[in-house]
């Protein structure tokens, strides 16, 4: 059974308070990365926002497993984060969420590494509460910036 099925396969519904808690946990995770990486990098830089949303999708996958969320519950949190936290319009949020869902189990997808590093970074952050995930995100952005210039 792949990660996609573990995250989004048929499950019992998580209680509503778990959904709310997961949303706020992801906001805290993303806000911490933004603070460490530098808020200025997210002002007008669509790439930083897009990469962070991918990275956070990995963290959401971890929470979905931990809280035994159903696919619709995890999808709803992804849509809410993309729309209310990252500021994507509803149609863009839906397209981005679907792209992440499709890429999560696909090792050939260019989105796969960022999503899975986000999952690992989130689990580390959850356990240790340090800035390792933010440093990992900064490394990913450095690679993107390097390829952008090269």
C-alpha positions in Angstrom: 0.0 0.0 0.0 1.5 3.3 -1.1 1.7 6.6 0.8 -1.2 7.9 -1.3 -3.5 5.1 -0.2 -2.4 5.4 3.5 -3.2 9.1 3.4 -6.3 9.2 1.3 -7.6 5.6 1.3 -11.0 4.8 2.9 -10.9 5.5 6.6 -13.2 6.4 9.4 -13.8 10.1 9.8 -11.6 12.0 12.2 -13.5 14.0 14.8 -14.1 17.7 13.8 -11.8 19.0 16.5 -8.9 17.0 14.9 -9.6 18.8 11.6 -9.5 22.2 13.2 -6.4 21.3 15.1 -4.7 20.0 12.0 -5.4 23.2 10.1 -4.0 25.4 12.9 -1.0 23.1 13.2 -0.2 23.5 9.5 -0.6 27.3 9.8 1.9 27.3 12.7 4.3 25.0 10.7 4.1 27.2 7.6 4.3 30.5 9.6 7.4 29.2 11.4 9.1 28.4 8.1 8.2 31.8 6.7 9.6 33.6 9.7 12.9 31.7 9.6 13.3 31.9 5.8 12.3 35.6 5.8 8.8 37.1 5.3 10.3 39.3 2.6 10.9 36.3 0.4 7.1 35.7 0.2 6.2 39.2 -0.7 5.5 39.0 -4.4 7.6 35.8 -4.9 5.1 33.3 -6.2 7.8 30.6 -6.4 8.5 30.7 -2.6 4.8 30.5 -1.8 4.3 27.6 -4.3 7.2 25.6 -3.0 6.1 26.2 0.6 2.6 25.0 -0.2 4.1 21.8 -1.6 6.3 21.3 1.4 3.3 21.8 3.7 1.3 19.3 1.8 3.7 16.7 2.9 3.2 17.8 6.5 -0.6 17.6 6.0 -0.1 14.0 4.8 1.6 13.1 8.0 -1.3 14.7 10.0 -3.9 12.9 7.9 -2.2 9.6 8.8 -1.8 10.5 12.5 -5.4 11.6 12.9 -6.8 8.9 10.7 -8.5 11.4 8.4 -10.7 10.4 5.5 -9.7 11.6 2.0 -12.4 14.3 2.0 -11.2 15.6 5.4 -7.6 15.9 4.3 -8.6 17.4 1.0 -10.7 20.0 2.8 -7.8 21.0 4.9 -5.5 21.3 1.9 -8.1 23.5 0.1 -8.5 25.7 3.2 -4.7 26.1 3.6 -4.2 26.9 0.0 -7.0 29.4 -0.1 -6.9 31.1 3.3 -3.3 30.8 4.4 -1.5 30.9 1.0 -4.1 33.1 -0.7 -4.8 31.1 -3.8 -8.2 31.7 -5.3 -10.6 28.7 -4.9 -10.1 27.4 -8.5 -6.3 27.6 -8.2 -6.4 26.0 -4.7 -8.4 23.1 -6.1 -6.0 22.6 -9.0 -2.9 22.8 -6.7 -4.5 20.3 -4.3 -5.3 17.9 -7.1 -1.7 18.2 -8.4 -0.3 17.4 -5.0 -2.7 14.4 -4.5 -1.6 13.1 -7.9 2.1 13.7 -7.3 2.3 12.2 -3.8 2.6 8.6 -4.8 4.3 9.3 -8.2 8.1 9.0 -7.7 8.6 10.4 -11.3 6.7 13.6 -10.5 8.8 16.8 -10.2 6.6 17.6 -7.1 7.3 14.3 -5.3 10.7 15.3 -3.7 9.4 18.5 -2.2 6.2 16.9 -0.9 8.1 14.1 0.8 10.8 16.3 2.2 8.0 18.4 3.7 6.6 15.2 5.3 10.0 14.5 6.8 10.5 18.1 7.8 7.1 18.3 9.5 7.6 15.1 11.4 11.0 16.4 12.7 9.4 19.8 13.6 6.5 18.0 15.4 9.0 16.0 17.5 11.7 18.6 18.1 10.1 22.0 17.5 13.3 23.4 16.0 14.2 25.1 12.8 15.4 22.1 10.8 12.4 22.1 8.6 12.9 25.8 7.8 16.6 25.1 7.0 15.5 22.2 4.8 13.0 24.5 3.0 15.8 27.1 2.5 18.0 24.4 0.9 15.2 23.5 -1.5 14.7 27.2 -2.4 18.4 27.6 -3.0 18.3 24.7 -5.5 15.3 26.3 -7.3 17.1 29.7 -7.3 20.3 28.2 -8.6 18.5 26.5 -11.5 16.5 29.7 -12.2 19.8 31.5 -12.8 21.6 28.7 -14.6 
